[in-house]
């Protein structure tokens, strides 16, 4: 009981200390020359579904708090319409949207929770991905340079309750592992 009380005191004092601090504010704009791609493979070939960046180029306000080696963000989310992905042809686009249960969950949401400074040009990003109504948290290295952010993250679609589809009477099977690649060029 004493350990539980101590943990609660630490948790509430951390939350209270953040509530006492004012968030710093800024604006960020994702530039049209950015790229965001979901890549996967089947037992026959590979596929890339490229996101239409024009759908997310509006300026976004960001709120953050710097704390030692971390920067904590308040509600920094990137919402990607599943219909904004182009996999190369209409059939693959339709299959991709069916896989992501597009009609019920029309968005993929990526929330940046915090970043941690690492050696050199990299930071460790702590993100939450929401796909098909289910959320999972991940950490990933991100290369930071003067004009933007670059990285990639491998994940299993089963973590989101999605089942890899089979096509052509089961002869073509989609691998459950996908990779999200991004090269976001930004203006501050």
C-alpha positions in Angstrom: 0.0 0.0 0.0 2.9 2.3 0.8 4.4 1.7 -2.6 1.1 2.5 -4.3 0.8 5.7 -2.4 4.3 6.7 -3.2 3.7 6.0 -7.0 0.5 8.1 -6.9 2.2 11.0 -5.2 5.0 10.9 -7.8 2.4 10.7 -10.7 0.3 13.5 -9.4 3.2 15.8 -8.6 4.5 15.2 -12.2 1.1 16.0 -13.7 0.8 19.0 -11.4 4.3 20.3 -12.3 3.4 20.1 -16.0 0.1 21.9 -15.3 2.0 24.7 -13.5 4.3 25.3 -16.5 3.2 27.2 -19.5 3.6 25.4 -22.7 5.8 27.1 -25.3 4.0 27.5 -28.6 5.1 27.5 -32.2 3.9 26.8 -35.7 5.0 24.1 -38.1 4.1 23.6 -41.8 4.8 20.3 -43.6 6.0 21.2 -47.1 4.7 19.6 -50.3 8.1 18.0 -51.1 7.8 15.8 -48.1 7.1 12.0 -48.4 5.2 9.6 -46.2 5.1 6.0 -47.5 3.7 2.7 -46.1 5.6 -0.2 -47.5 4.8 -3.9 -47.4 5.2 -7.1 -49.3 3.5 -10.2 -50.4 4.9 -13.6 -51.2 4.9 -12.3 -54.8 6.1 -8.7 -54.7 6.5 -5.5 -52.7 4.2 -2.5 -52.6 4.5 1.2 -51.6 1.5 3.3 -50.7 2.5 6.9 -50.9 0.5 9.6 -49.0 -0.7 12.7 -50.7 1.2 15.3 -48.6 -1.0 18.1 -50.0 -3.7 16.9 -47.5 -1.6 17.9 -44.5 0.3 21.1 -45.5 -1.8 23.5 -43.5 0.2 25.2 -40.7 -0.2 23.5 -37.3 0.2 25.0 -33.9 2.4 23.0 -31.6 2.7 23.2 -27.8 5.6 21.8 -25.9 7.5 21.8 -22.7 11.3 21.2 -22.5 12.4 19.1 -19.5 16.0 18.0 -19.2 16.7 15.7 -22.3 13.0 15.6 -23.3 10.6 17.7 -25.1 7.0 16.8 -24.2 4.2 17.7 -26.7 0.6 18.6 -26.0 -1.8 17.0 -28.5 0.6 17.0 -31.4 -1.2 14.8 -33.9 -0.9 14.1 -37.6 -4.2 12.8 -39.1 -3.9 11.0 -42.3 -6.9 10.2 -44.4 -6.7 6.5 -45.5 -8.1 7.6 -48.9 -5.0 9.8 -49.2 -2.7 6.8 -49.9 -1.9 5.8 -53.5 -0.6 2.3 -53.9 -0.1 2.5 -57.6 -3.4 1.3 -59.0 -7.1 1.3 -58.1 -7.3 -2.3 -57.1 -4.4 -2.0 -54.7 -5.8 1.2 -53.3 -9.1 -0.5 -52.7 -7.4 -3.5 -51.0 -5.3 -1.2 -48.8 -8.4 0.8 -47.7 -10.3 -2.5 -47.0 -7.4 -3.7 -44.9 -7.5 -0.5 -42.8 -11.3 -0.7 -42.4 -11.5 2.7 -44.1 -15.3 3.0 -44.1 -15.4 2.8 -40.3 -12.0 4.3 -39.5 -11.2 6.9 -42.2 -8.0 8.2 -40.5 -4.6 7.0 -39.3 -3.6 9.2 -36.4 0.1 9.6 -35.4 0.6 11.4 -32.1 4.0 12.6 -31.1 4.2 12.4 -27.3 7.8 13.4 -26.6 11.3 13.3 -28.0 14.5 12.5 -26.2 17.8 14.0 -27.2 20.4 11.4 -28.4 24.0 11.8 -29.5 24.5 13.5 -32.9 21.7 14.4 -35.2 19.2 11.8 -33.9 16.4 12.0 -31.4 14.3 9.2 -30.0 10.6 9.8 -30.7 7.9 8.4 -28.5 4.7 8.1 -30.7 1.3 6.6 -30.5 -0.2 5.2 -33.7 -3.9 4.7 -34.1 -5.0 2.5 -37.0 -8.5 0.9 -37.3 -9.5 2.2 -33.9 -6.7 0.6 -32.0 -3.6 2.4 -30.6 -0.1 1.3 -29.9 3.0 3.1 -28.7 6.4 2.9 -30.3 9.8 4.5 -30.0 11.9 5.2 -33.0 15.1 7.0 -34.0 14.5 10.2 -36.1 17.2 12.0 -38.0 16.8 15.8 -37.5 18.4 18.2 -39.9 18.0 21.9 -40.8 14.9 21.3 -43.1 13.1 18.4 -41.5 12.8 15.0 -40.0 13.4 11.5 -41.5 12.8 8.1 -40.1 11.2 4.7 -40.5 9.2 2.4 -38.2 8.4 -1.3 -38.7 5.2 -2.6 -37.2 3.0 -5.6 -37.3 -0.6 -5.0 -38.6 -1.9 -7.7 -36.2 -1.0 -5.3 -33.4 -4.0 -3.3 -34.6 -6.3 -6.2 -34.9 -5.9 -6.3 -38.7 -5.6 -9.6 -40.6 -3.2 -9.8 -43.6 -5.4 -10.4 -46.6 -5.1 -13.3 -49.0 -5.8 -12.9 -52.7 -6.2 -15.2 -55.7 -7.7 -18.0 -53.7 -5.0 -17.8 -51.1 -2.0 -17.9 -53.6 -1.0 -14.3 -52.8 -0.5 -13.6 -49.1 0.3 -10.1 -47.6 3.1 -10.1 -45.0 1.9 -8.8 -41.6 5.0 -6.6 -41.2 4.8 -3.1 -42.7 7.1 -0.1 -42.6 6.2 3.5 -42.3 8.8 5.7 -43.9 8.8 9.5 -43.7 10.9 12.4 -44.9 9.1 15.5 -43.6 10.4 18.8 -44.9 9.1 21.6 -42.6 9.0 25.3 -42.2 8.9 26.8 -38.7 
